[in-house]
Amino acid sequence: MPNQSPVQRETPQPAEEFARVPAVWGDTFVAHSYEVDFKKTATLENLCRRFQEAAWNHAEALGVGYERLQRENKIWVLSRLAMKVERYPKWGEIVKLQTWPRTAKSVFAMRDFEMVDTGGARLLGGASAWLVLDTTTRKPQRVDKLVSGIRASADRHALGHDPEKLPGCEASPTGMEVFVRYSDIDVNGHVNNSKYIGWFLDSYPLDFHRHHAAASLEVNYLGETIGGDMLSILSKEMGAGQYWHSIVKSGTGIEVCRARIIWDGRME
């Protein structure tokens, strides 16, 4: 249920048409040259973009996507994300992606996803929690009625647990500063959630990436940033291969995003 360019439709689909939309949405994609790094494997940022695109397509088909919410002065925003990587797709590799909604919890609409290779071996799995915000007040809205008619795969879990509320990254040195520019902004006028993941990864030295790969990622999105904002990325090593991060607005110190990344020095 991400923020992507809408497919134009003149009228909403009837309820019986929604019923024919598959409960599990499937996409197939190729890891292109512009989606991989110097190790010739897809980056975590671009894999998250792929998930968001599939989730958006599914939400549109189900009648709860960007187009409908825009008419109601609402937007979907990603609140929490958790991912576990078994293996990164290689340059030119064909990847099969599936995503499905689960039963809503409190104010969150839950959605899981997984990617497998052509032989069916799992590449990665993830779980996400989404909010619906009023575009004027920026306050969360009820999602239970919005998703009540959608078939949810309540018993199918990609990770076996939901994304958690992460602790903050306490006093720590600033690893990097970021100025929000044109290419960071999405259709809702704020920084796309995948961009934050790219910023977290950019905060590590290049040589670190040569010898490590992220085995798991958890992100909490706490606020929004817009063009012209200056951000500071705070980082703290909490244990061998485990780092906590926080992104705050420079000057105000308002926290807008936090993450926990566990790195594997053996993963290719």
C-alpha positions in Angstrom: 0.0 0.0 0.0 2.7 2.5 -0.8 2.8 5.9 -2.5 3.1 5.5 -6.2 1.5 7.1 -9.3 -2.1 6.2 -9.6 -3.8 4.2 -12.4 -6.5 6.3 -13.8 -10.1 4.9 -13.5 -13.3 6.7 -14.2 -15.4 4.9 -11.7 -14.8 2.6 -8.7 -15.0 -1.1 -9.3 -18.2 -2.8 -8.0 -17.8 -4.9 -4.9 -18.3 -8.2 -6.8 -15.3 -7.3 -8.9 -13.1 -6.8 -5.8 -14.1 -10.3 -4.7 -12.4 -11.7 -7.7 -9.1 -10.0 -6.8 -6.6 -12.6 -5.5 -6.0 -12.7 -1.8 -2.3 -13.1 -2.5 -0.9 -10.7 -5.1 2.0 -12.0 -7.3 4.6 -10.1 -9.3 7.7 -11.2 -11.2 10.7 -8.9 -11.8 14.3 -8.9 -12.9 17.1 -7.4 -10.8 18.2 -4.7 -13.2 21.7 -3.1 -13.4 20.4 0.1 -11.8 19.0 -1.9 -8.8 22.2 -3.6 -7.8 25.4 -2.4 -6.1 29.1 -3.1 -6.7 28.6 -6.6 -5.4 26.2 -7.2 -8.3 23.3 -7.9 -5.9 20.1 -6.0 -5.4 20.1 -3.3 -2.7 17.8 -3.4 0.2 16.4 0.0 -0.7 15.4 -1.2 -4.2 14.0 -4.5 -2.9 11.7 -2.4 -0.6 10.7 -0.3 -3.6 9.7 -3.6 -5.3 7.5 -4.6 -2.4 5.9 -1.2 -2.2 5.0 -1.3 -5.9 3.4 -4.7 -5.6 1.5 -3.7 -2.5 0.3 -0.6 -4.2 -0.9 -2.6 -7.2 -2.8 -5.0 -4.9 -4.4 -2.2 -2.9 -5.5 -0.5 -6.1 -7.1 -3.7 -7.4 -8.8 -4.1 -4.1 -10.3 -0.6 -4.2 -8.4 0.7 -1.3 -5.5 2.3 -3.1 -4.2 5.8 -3.7 -7.1 6.9 -6.0 -9.9 6.1 -3.6 -8.1 7.6 -0.6 -7.2 10.7 -2.4 -10.9 11.3 -3.0 -11.5 11.0 0.7 -8.6 13.3 1.6 -6.6 10.4 3.1 -3.3 8.7 2.4 -1.6 5.4 3.2 1.7 5.8 5.1 4.1 3.0 6.1 4.5 3.0 9.9 6.6 -0.1 10.6 8.6 -2.5 8.5 10.6 -5.7 9.3 12.6 -7.8 6.8 14.8 -10.8 7.0 17.1 -11.7 4.1 18.2 -15.2 3.3 20.0 -14.2 0.0 20.1 -11.1 -2.1 19.0 -11.4 -5.8 21.8 -11.2 -8.2 22.1 -8.9 -11.2 19.8 -10.2 -14.0 18.1 -12.8 -11.7 14.3 -13.3 -12.0 12.5 -12.9 -8.7 9.0 -13.9 -7.8 7.3 -11.6 -5.2 4.1 -12.3 -3.3 2.3 -10.0 -0.9 -0.9 -10.3 1.1 -2.9 -8.4 3.7 -3.4 -9.8 7.2 -6.0 -9.0 9.8 -5.9 -5.3 10.9 -4.6 -4.7 14.4 -5.6 -1.5 16.2 -5.0 1.4 13.8 -2.7 -0.7 11.7 -3.4 -2.4 8.4 -1.0 -5.4 8.3 0.7 -6.7 5.1 3.3 -9.3 4.6 5.5 -10.2 1.6 8.1 -12.6 0.4 10.4 -13.0 -2.5 11.7 -16.4 -3.9 13.9 -17.4 -6.8 12.7 -19.4 -9.9 13.4 -22.6 -8.0 11.2 -21.6 -5.1 14.0 -20.9 -2.6 13.2 -18.0 -0.4 15.2 -14.9 -0.8 13.6 -12.7 1.8 10.4 -12.1 3.8 8.9 -9.1 5.5 6.0 -7.8 7.5 4.7 -4.2 7.5 2.2 -2.1 9.3 0.4 0.8 7.6 -1.6 3.8 8.8 -4.3 5.8 7.0 -3.8 9.5 7.7 -6.1 12.5 7.2 -4.3 14.7 4.7 -5.4 17.9 6.6 -4.9 16.9 10.2 -2.2 14.3 9.7 -4.0 12.2 12.3 -4.5 8.4 12.0 -7.9 7.2 10.8 -9.7 3.9 11.4 -8.7 1.2 9.0 -11.1 -1.6 10.1 -14.0 -0.4 8.0 -11.8 0.4 5.0 -10.4 -3.2 4.9 -13.4 -5.0 6.2 -14.4 -6.5 2.8 -10.9 -7.6 1.9 -10.0 -11.3 2.3 -7.1 -11.4 4.7 -4.6 -14.2 5.0 -4.7 -14.2 8.8 -2.7 -17.4 9.3 0.0 -16.8 6.7 3.0 -15.0 8.2 6.1 -14.2 6.3 8.2 -13.7 9.4 6.2 -15.2 12.2 5.9 -11.9 14.1 4.8 -8.3 13.5 7.0 -5.3 13.2 7.9 -4.0 16.6 8.1 -0.6 18.2 11.8 0.1 18.4 13.6 2.0 21.2 15.2 5.3 20.4 18.9 5.7 19.6 20.2 7.6 22.6 23.1 10.1 22.6 25.3 9.1 19.8 27.6 10.7 17.3 26.2 12.1 14.0 27.3 9.8 11.2 25.9 11.8 8.3 23.8 14.8 7.4 21.2 14.8 4.6 19.5 17.6 2.8 16.1 16.6 1.4 16.0 17.2 -2.4 13.7 16.9 -5.3 14.5 13.2 -6.0 13.6 12.2 -2.4 10.0 13.4 -2.6 7.0 11.1 -3.6 3.5 11.8 -4.8 2.3 12.8 -1.3 4.9 15.6 -1.1 7.1 13.9 1.5 10.2 11.7 1.5 9.4 8.2 0.3 9.9 5.5 3.0 12.5 3.6 0.9 14.7 6.6 0.8 15.2 6.4 4.5 16.6 2.9 4.1 19.0 4.2 1.5 20.2 6.9 3.9 20.7 4.4 6.7 22.8 2.2 4.4 24.8 5.3 3.1 25.8 6.1 6.7 28.2 3.1 6.8 31.7 3.3 5.3 32.0 1.9 1.8 34.5 -0.7 3.0 32.0 -2.0 5.5 29.6 -2.8 2.7 32.4 -4.7 0.9 32.5 -7.2 3.8 29.0 -7.2 5.2 25.4 -7.5 4.1 22.3 -6.6 6.1 20.7 -9.8 7.3 17.7 -8.1 8.9 16.2 -4.7 9.0 13.5 -3.1 11.2 12.2 0.4 10.7 9.8 2.7 12.5 8.5 5.7 10.6 7.6 8.4 13.2 7.1 11.5 11.2 7.4 13.1 7.7 10.1 15.1 6.1 9.7 17.4 3.1 11.9 19.2 0.6 14.4 21.6 2.2 14.7 19.7 5.5 18.1 19.1 6.9 18.5 15.7 8.7 21.0 14.1 10.9 21.6 10.3 11.1 22.5 9.0 14.5 24.1 5.6 14.8 25.1 3.4 17.7 26.7 -0.1 17.7 24.7 -2.2 20.3 26.6 -5.5 19.8 28.6 -7.4 17.3 27.0 -6.7 13.9 24.0 -4.9 15.4 23.4 -1.2 14.9 20.6 1.2 16.0 19.9 4.3 14.0 17.8 7.4 14.3 17.1 10.2 11.9 16.3 13.6 13.4 15.6 17.0 12.0 18.6 19.3 12.4 18.0 22.2 14.6 14.8 20.9 16.3 16.0 17.4 17.1 12.6 16.0 16.2 12.9 12.3 15.4 11.3 11.1 12.2 12.6 7.6 11.7 14.5 4.9 13.6 16.0 1.5 12.6 17.7 -1.6 13.8 20.0 -3.4 11.3 21.8 -6.7 11.9 24.7 -7.4 9.6 26.1 -10.7 8.4 29.8 -10.8 7.4 29.3 -14.0 5.5 26.3 -13.3 3.4 26.8 -12.8 -0.3 
